[in-house]
Amino acid sequence: MSERAYLRVTPTSEELTPRGIPQTLESLHKLTPDSSGLRSKLNPFTSATPPRFEFLALSTGQDAPVEFYYGADDYLGTLEERLRSIYPKTFDIERVEVDVASQLIHPVELSHE
């Protein structure tokens, strides 16, 4: 697999206030590529496909902290702004390149014995 840009959020012990989170995340669903111009309407390669967002919760072990990864096909900057508005300032939010497949636990074949 290959690396992809994500926003990594490392939580702290500070409490997260859920007020406003649903509206903030809902606003991401309203983002669409600007397709109102004449050039966009005449271009057969223009797509009004809504952006895709991805959320992962990963940890490297039982005693390791959980880190949250947010990805987006487009609008990573907008996603970062929204995340900064809902998470406390003590949460660390940074852009990273991650190969998700290398972070996952590899399956182990068990015998029937």
N, CA, C and O of each residue as an XYZ file, in Angstrom:
452
protein
N       0.843     -1.182      0.000
C       0.000      0.000      0.000
C       0.883      1.237      0.000
O       2.108      1.139      0.068
N       0.263      2.379     -0.075
C       1.034      3.608     -0.089
C       0.544      4.556      0.997
O      -0.541      4.398      1.557
N       1.379      5.534      1.268
C       1.032      6.507      2.290
C       0.000      7.487      1.761
O      -0.083      7.756      0.562
N      -0.776      8.007      2.683
C      -1.823      8.964      2.359
C      -1.851     10.019      3.457
O      -1.503      9.735      4.603
N      -2.263     11.229      3.111
C      -2.327     12.316      4.088
C      -3.536     12.148      5.003
O      -4.654     11.905      4.550
N      -3.283     12.285      6.292
C      -4.323     12.227      7.316
C      -4.088     13.341      8.321
O      -3.001     13.914      8.400
N      -5.117     13.630      9.078
C      -4.993     14.483     10.248
C      -5.003     13.555     11.453
O      -5.980     12.847     11.695
N      -3.903     13.563     12.211
C      -3.817     12.704     13.390
C      -4.204     13.528     14.616
O      -3.640     14.594     14.865
N      -5.163     13.027     15.368
C      -5.614     13.688     16.590
C      -5.228     12.801     17.762
O      -5.673     11.658     17.867
N      -4.394     13.344     18.640
C      -3.991     12.625     19.838
C      -4.707     13.264     21.021
O      -4.407     14.400     21.389
N      -5.652     12.542     21.619
C      -6.420     13.115     22.720
C      -5.602     13.254     23.998
O      -4.568     12.610     24.172
N      -6.089     14.100     24.871
C      -5.522     14.257     26.205
C      -6.613     13.896     27.206
O      -7.684     13.425     26.823
N      -6.341     14.114     28.470
C      -7.342     13.805     29.493
C      -8.415     14.885     29.598
O      -9.386     14.720     30.336
N      -8.250     15.987     28.869
C      -9.260     17.048     28.907
C     -10.569     16.544     28.302
O     -10.574     15.856     27.281
N     -11.661     16.894     28.943
C     -12.979     16.421     28.512
C     -13.415     17.105     27.221
O     -13.195     18.299     27.020
N     -14.027     16.327     26.369
C     -14.555     16.826     25.099
C     -16.014     17.200     25.297
O     -16.813     16.381     25.750
N     -16.363     18.439     24.959
C     -17.745     18.895     25.065
C     -18.463     18.591     23.759
O     -18.083     19.121     22.716
N     -19.499     17.742     23.792
C     -20.145     17.323     22.542
C     -21.025     18.386     21.884
O     -21.465     18.193     20.750
N     -21.290     19.496     22.561
C     -22.164     20.521     22.000
C     -21.560     21.077     20.703
O     -20.403     21.496     20.683
N     -22.323     21.077     19.657
C     -21.904     21.632     18.377
C     -21.210     20.653     17.451
O     -21.038     20.944     16.267
N     -20.804     19.494     17.964
C     -20.082     18.531     17.128
C     -20.949     18.011     15.985
O     -20.481     17.985     14.847
N     -22.198     17.593     16.238
C     -23.012     17.089     15.116
C     -23.183     18.108     13.984
O     -23.099     17.749     12.810
N     -23.420     19.361     14.330
C     -23.596     20.383     13.294
C     -22.299     20.624     12.526
O     -22.315     20.827     11.312
N     -21.186     20.600     13.240
C     -19.895     20.819     12.585
C     -19.595     19.698     11.604
O     -19.169     19.956     10.478
N     -19.812     18.462     12.020
C     -19.550     17.334     11.123
C     -20.566     17.276      9.989
O     -20.224     16.902      8.867
N     -21.803     17.642     10.272
C     -22.832     17.660      9.230
C     -22.479     18.660      8.132
O     -22.783     18.433      6.961
N     -21.839     19.759      8.508
C     -21.481     20.768      7.507
C     -20.489     20.227      6.480
O     -20.408     20.747      5.368
N     -19.735     19.189      6.840
C     -18.799     18.586      5.886
C     -19.538     17.906      4.741
O     -19.033     17.851      3.619
N     -20.723     17.393      5.016
C     -21.507     16.717      3.976
C     -22.037     17.691      2.934
O     -22.443     17.283      1.846
N     -22.034     18.966      3.265
C     -22.549     19.974      2.340
C     -21.469     20.492      1.396
O     -21.765     21.260      0.480
N     -20.228     20.080      1.609
C     -19.137     20.514      0.738
C     -19.230     19.793     -0.595
O     -19.337     18.567     -0.636
N     -19.191     20.541     -1.675
C     -19.180     19.955     -3.014
C     -18.251     20.774     -3.880
O     -18.060     21.964     -3.630
N     -17.674     20.163     -4.887
C     -16.850     20.920     -5.819
C     -17.690     21.999     -6.492
O     -18.874     21.799     -6.764
N     -17.065     23.145     -6.758
C     -17.782     24.237     -7.423
C     -18.065     23.835     -8.860
O     -17.157     23.778     -9.690
N     -19.312     23.561     -9.143
C     -19.684     23.146    -10.495
C     -20.731     24.073    -11.092
O     -21.474     23.685    -11.994
N     -20.787     25.303    -10.584
C     -21.814     26.216    -11.062
C     -21.356     27.056    -12.250
O     -22.190     27.672    -12.914
N     -20.058     27.099    -12.536
C     -19.560     27.910    -13.638
C     -19.802     27.257    -14.991
O     -20.012     26.048    -15.082
N     -19.768     28.073    -16.039
C     -19.993     27.586    -17.400
C     -18.931     26.563    -17.790
O     -19.245     25.542    -18.403
N     -17.677     26.833    -17.438
C     -16.593     25.901    -17.772
C     -16.855     24.530    -17.150
O     -16.646     23.505    -17.799
N     -17.309     24.508    -15.902
C     -17.603     23.234    -15.237
C     -18.758     22.507    -15.901
O     -18.741     21.283    -16.025
N     -19.758     23.260    -16.327
C     -20.923     22.638    -16.957
C     -20.586     22.045    -18.320
O     -21.191     21.053    -18.729
N     -19.628     22.640    -19.028
C     -19.250     22.159    -20.352
C     -18.171     21.078    -20.306
O     -17.968     20.366    -21.289
N     -17.492     20.953    -19.195
C     -16.407     19.984    -19.061
C     -16.986     18.615    -18.690
O     -17.562     18.465    -17.613
N     -16.841     17.614    -19.570
C     -17.400     16.287    -19.268
C     -16.666     15.571    -18.135
O     -17.165     14.578    -17.605
N     -15.486     16.067    -17.762
C     -14.715     15.418    -16.702
C     -15.019     15.991    -15.325
O     -14.472     15.525    -14.325
N     -15.880     16.988    -15.263
C     -16.263     17.570    -13.984
C     -17.256     16.649    -13.288
O     -18.186     16.137    -13.910
N     -17.051     16.449    -12.019
C     -17.925     15.560    -11.256
C     -18.499     16.303    -10.056
O     -17.796     17.071     -9.399
N     -19.747     16.077     -9.781
C     -20.384     16.650     -8.597
C     -20.435     15.618     -7.476
O     -21.278     15.699     -6.582
N     -19.532     14.655     -7.531
C     -19.482     13.617     -6.508
C     -19.112     14.253     -5.172
O     -18.127     14.986     -5.095
N     -19.875     13.989     -4.129
C     -19.545     14.571     -2.827
C     -18.223     14.015     -2.310
O     -17.856     12.885     -2.629
N     -17.515     14.798     -1.519
C     -16.233     14.323     -0.996
C     -16.430     13.151     -0.038
O     -17.486     12.998      0.576
N     -15.397     12.335      0.073
C     -15.432     11.165      0.959
C     -14.519     11.447      2.149
O     -13.380     11.885      1.984
N     -15.031     11.191      3.339
C     -14.266     11.379      4.563
C     -14.044     10.025      5.220
O     -14.868      9.118      5.108
N     -12.911      9.908      5.911
C     -12.526      8.641      6.522
C     -12.125      8.897      7.972
O     -11.488      9.906      8.274
N     -12.495      7.988      8.864
C     -12.131      8.097     10.271
C     -11.570      6.762     10.737
O     -12.182      5.715     10.523
N     -10.408      6.801     11.374
C      -9.774      5.592     11.901
C      -9.350      5.833     13.345
O      -8.893      6.925     13.684
N      -9.495      4.843     14.179
C      -8.975      4.879     15.549
C      -7.930      3.775     15.637
O      -8.254      2.596     15.494
N      -6.671      4.157     15.873
C      -5.577      3.183     15.877
C      -4.766      3.281     17.162
O      -4.630      4.354     17.750
N      -4.236      2.152     17.581
C      -3.326      2.078     18.713
C      -2.309      0.990     18.398
O      -2.620      0.019     17.708
N      -1.098      1.159     18.905
C      -0.056      0.170     18.625
C       0.022     -0.917     19.686
O       0.822     -1.843     19.556
N      -0.788     -0.825     20.726
C      -0.763     -1.863     21.748
C      -1.627     -1.521     22.939
O      -2.225     -0.446     23.005
N      -1.687     -2.443     23.875
C      -2.565     -2.310     25.031
C      -2.251     -1.068     25.863
O      -3.169     -0.408     26.350
N      -0.990     -0.746     26.031
C      -0.605      0.403     26.850
C      -0.324      1.654     26.028
O       0.045      2.691     26.579
N      -0.494      1.562     24.731
C      -0.243      2.712     23.854
C      -1.507      3.559     23.732
O      -2.619      3.037     23.814
N      -1.336      4.858     23.536
C      -2.520      5.716     23.405
C      -3.263      5.451     22.096
O      -2.684      4.980     21.117
N      -4.536      5.759     22.103
C      -5.342      5.683     20.886
C      -5.162      6.998     20.144
O      -5.227      8.074     20.738
N      -4.937      6.899     18.859
C      -4.833      8.086     18.012
C      -5.928      7.998     16.965
O      -6.236      6.926     16.443
N      -6.506      9.148     16.673
C      -7.572      9.216     15.686
C      -7.012      9.802     14.403
O      -6.278     10.789     14.432
N      -7.357      9.195     13.284
C      -6.907      9.663     11.977
C      -8.129     10.025     11.140
O      -9.069      9.241     11.008
N      -8.092     11.219     10.584
C      -9.169     11.696      9.715
C      -8.579     11.923      8.334
O      -7.536     12.561      8.194
N      -9.242     11.406      7.325
C      -8.793     11.591      5.955
C      -9.920     12.137      5.104
O     -11.096     12.026      5.451
N      -9.542     12.726      3.984
C     -10.528     13.272      3.054
C      -9.935     13.252      1.661
O      -8.743     13.498      1.475
N     -10.781     12.954      0.679
C     -10.325     13.000     -0.711
C      -9.942     14.428     -1.085
O      -8.930     14.656     -1.747
N     -10.736     15.356     -0.669
C     -10.494     16.783     -0.874
C     -10.810     17.474      0.447
O     -11.305     16.843      1.382
N     -10.532     18.734      0.520
C     -10.926     19.546      1.675
C     -10.234     19.151      2.977
O     -10.833     19.268      4.046
N      -8.992     18.689      2.910
C      -8.293     18.334      4.144
C      -8.090     19.573      5.018
O      -8.148     19.487      6.244
N      -7.853     20.717      4.388
C      -7.703     21.968      5.138
C      -8.982     22.356      5.855
O      -8.952     22.770      7.014
N     -10.109     22.221      5.163
C     -11.405     22.517      5.777
C     -11.687     21.544      6.911
O     -12.179     21.943      7.966
N     -11.380     20.281      6.701
C     -11.569     19.274      7.745
C     -10.730     19.623      8.969
O     -11.195     19.493     10.102
N      -9.494     20.066      8.742
C      -8.631     20.443      9.863
C      -9.227     21.611     10.648
O      -9.211     21.603     11.879
N      -9.749     22.606      9.948
C     -10.387     23.745     10.625
C     -11.551     23.283     11.490
O     -11.696     23.726     12.630
N     -12.371     22.406     10.958
C     -13.541     21.926     11.704
C     -13.116     21.108     12.923
O     -13.706     21.235     13.996
N     -12.087     20.266     12.756
C     -11.619     19.467     13.892
C     -11.056     20.356     14.992
O     -11.281     20.105     16.176
N     -10.322     21.396     14.600
C      -9.770     22.318     15.598
C     -10.879     23.064     16.340
O     -10.701     23.474     17.487
N     -12.019     23.234     15.678
C     -13.125     23.943     16.336
C     -13.884     23.054     17.325
O     -14.551     23.573     18.220
N     -13.798     21.729     17.184
C     -14.554     20.860     18.095
C     -13.693     20.209     19.173
O     -14.204     19.852     20.235
N     -12.396     20.050     18.919
C     -11.538     19.432     19.921
C     -10.932     20.502     20.823
O     -10.689     21.624     20.376
N     -10.683     20.162     22.105
C     -10.012     21.111     22.998
C      -8.621     21.458     22.467
O      -8.016     20.679     21.731
N      -8.128     22.620     22.845
C      -6.816     23.084     22.375
C      -5.680     22.175     22.844
O      -4.601     22.182     22.252
N      -5.913     21.397     23.898
C      -4.867     20.498     24.400
C      -4.704     19.250     23.538
O      -3.700     18.547     23.656
N      -5.675     18.966     22.674
C      -5.555     17.824     21.763
C      -4.558     18.198     20.667
O      -4.604     19.300     20.120
N      -3.665     17.275     20.358
C      -2.675     17.508     19.307
C      -3.276     17.107     17.960
O      -3.704     15.967     17.781
N      -3.307     18.057     17.009
C      -3.816     17.787     15.660
C      -2.702     18.126     14.683
O      -2.238     19.265     14.631
N      -2.274     17.130     13.905
C      -1.207     17.389     12.940
C      -1.416     16.578     11.672
O      -2.022     15.506     11.686
N      -0.899     17.119     10.577
C      -0.952     16.411      9.293
C       0.194     15.415      9.242
O       1.342     15.743      9.544
N      -0.140     14.197      8.856
C       0.866     13.139      8.763
C       0.603     12.306      7.516
O      -0.505     12.300      6.981
N       1.619     11.614      7.067
C       1.493     10.647      5.975
C       1.505      9.262      6.614
O       2.439      8.920      7.338
N       0.474      8.468      6.349
C       0.343      7.164      7.002
C       0.013      6.092      5.975
O      -0.806      6.295      5.079
N       0.663      4.956      6.123
C       0.303      3.756      5.368
C      -0.572      2.934      6.305
O      -0.064      2.196      7.149
N      -1.873      3.062      6.157
C      -2.825      2.442      7.081
C      -2.660      0.929      7.123
O      -2.737      0.334      8.198
N      -2.438      0.307      5.996
C      -2.318     -1.153      5.954
C      -1.188     -1.644      6.852
O      -1.298     -2.712      7.454
N      -0.110     -0.882      6.949
C       1.010     -1.301      7.792
C       0.698     -1.137      9.278
O       1.389     -1.713     10.118
N      -0.330     -0.361      9.612
C      -0.711     -0.135     11.007
C      -1.690     -1.180     11.534
O      -1.894     -1.285     12.743
N      -2.284     -1.939     10.649
C      -3.301     -2.902     11.050
C      -2.673     -4.203     11.527
O      -1.560     -4.550     11.133
N      -3.390     -4.911     12.371
C      -2.920     -6.208     12.864
C      -3.063     -7.216     11.734
O      -4.118     -7.324     11.109
N      -2.005     -7.937     11.486
C      -2.038     -8.931     10.424
C      -2.727    -10.196     10.933
O      -2.482    -10.616     12.064
N      -3.570    -10.798     10.130
C      -4.295    -11.990     10.577
C      -3.344    -13.153     10.853
O      -2.304    -13.302     10.212
N      -3.733    -13.957     11.813
C      -2.953    -15.132     12.182
C      -3.843    -16.344     11.971
O      -4.983    -16.372     12.435
N      -3.324    -17.344     11.273
C      -4.093    -18.563     11.036
C      -3.968    -19.471     12.249
O      -2.863    -19.775     12.699
N      -5.102    -19.897     12.769
C      -5.122    -20.785     13.926
C      -5.394    -22.211     13.476
O      -6.110    -22.439     12.502
N      -4.817    -23.167     14.193
C      -5.076    -24.572     13.869
C      -6.289    -25.056     14.660
O      -6.689    -24.426     15.639
N      -6.870    -26.171     14.235
C      -8.044    -26.728     14.897
C      -7.673    -27.616     16.084
O      -8.565    -28.195     16.704
N      -6.441    -27.737     16.406
C      -5.994    -28.613     17.501
C      -6.175    -27.984     18.843
O      -5.847    -28.595     19.860
